[in-house]
Amino acid sequence: MKKVHVSEAVGEVLAHDITEIKPGVKKGPAFKKGDIIEEDDIPHLLDLGKKHIYIVENGEGKLHENEGAKRLADLAQGEGLRRSRPGEGKINLTATRRGLLKVDKERLKMLNLHPDLIMATRHNNTPVSEGERVAGTRVIPLLIEEEKLERAEKEVGNEPLLSVKPYDKMEAAVITTGSEVYEGRIEDEFTDVIVDKIEDIGGEVIFTVLKPDDREQISEAIDEALSRGADLVVCTGGMSVDPDDVTEDAIFARADEVVTYGAPVLPGAMFMLAYVRDVPLVGLPACAMFSETTSFDLILPRLAAGERISAEEIAAAGHGGLCLDCEICRYPDCSFGRC
């Protein structure tokens, strides 16, 4: 790499991007790698604080930052992702479909432990939409030894670090419990909330029913939902310690496996997850009706992506499991939950 004063740079080929920042207006390259410097460019370069520019004299075994970024993007890019063109040594990855962002956190850390290489991502298990940016990667120096990239590639391996897992086409059932609703004393406001959440993630609700606080009737409703082919059964209400609340008893009685009754997430601590064979059976507390985001919103995208969730993963949700009840909910673009 050769360093030259801008006054002597006319006719030279620029070896790197030069960024221009105008607060509130733009941030981007004023000059790009490969530009041929002309006489009229010299005042602009000086205005940008550049008295010298670098001309690459390619040495054996070294790569330009853009080439290095391409190699890092190769490590990152899995299914459901596309990459931007390299610029200023950086490449962004965006989702090509709606789904669940999967990040191999341990291997990502391995990569970032290598000097001069960086990759920044959104959190694992974040629900994303088509076109959303999920990661950015670059090499730090203008020129990097190819050997450094080769060492990182060997350690990280060939399996992509990131992918977007599509949602399955769920067919769900919603069983709303509560004698006061069943008897018409109060209006059912729970069912529509849950139906909207399921449909918003691409599922279809094929069965809804109201049941009183009666364990046998709730269990029978679960059986009917399963017989209709539901691959997700959601029971709403009746999840507290009140002696009249028996929804959790019905789930316990019907489940083949109970993963958890209770989750370290607020709101939504009285959440329940069980399985009848491979069908998730969910119990939701009343807060899911009036809180914008609860434990259910953390779990639903993973269920929609066909993932089976363990007790260990529910326990880990306590880190980040406190919702701040923001006036305008920005989930998932916030600190709440990464189950």
Secondary structure, DSSP 8 states (H G I E B T S, - for coil): -EEEEGGG-TT-B--S-EEEEETTTEEEEEE-TT-B--TTHHHHHHHTT-SEEEE----TTEEEHHHHHHHHHHHH--TTEEE---BTTEEEEEESSSEEEEE-HHHHHHHHTSTTEEEEE--TT-EE-TT-EEEEEEESSSEEEHHHHHHHHHHH-SS-SEEEEE----EEEEEEE-HHHHTTSS---HHHHHHHHHHHTT-EEEEEEEE-S-HHHHHHHHHHHHHTT-SEEEEES--SS-TT--HHHHHHHH-SEEEEE--S-BS-TT-EEEEETTEEEEEE-THHHHSSS-HHHHHHHHHHTT----HHHHHHTTTT-B----SS--TTSSSS---
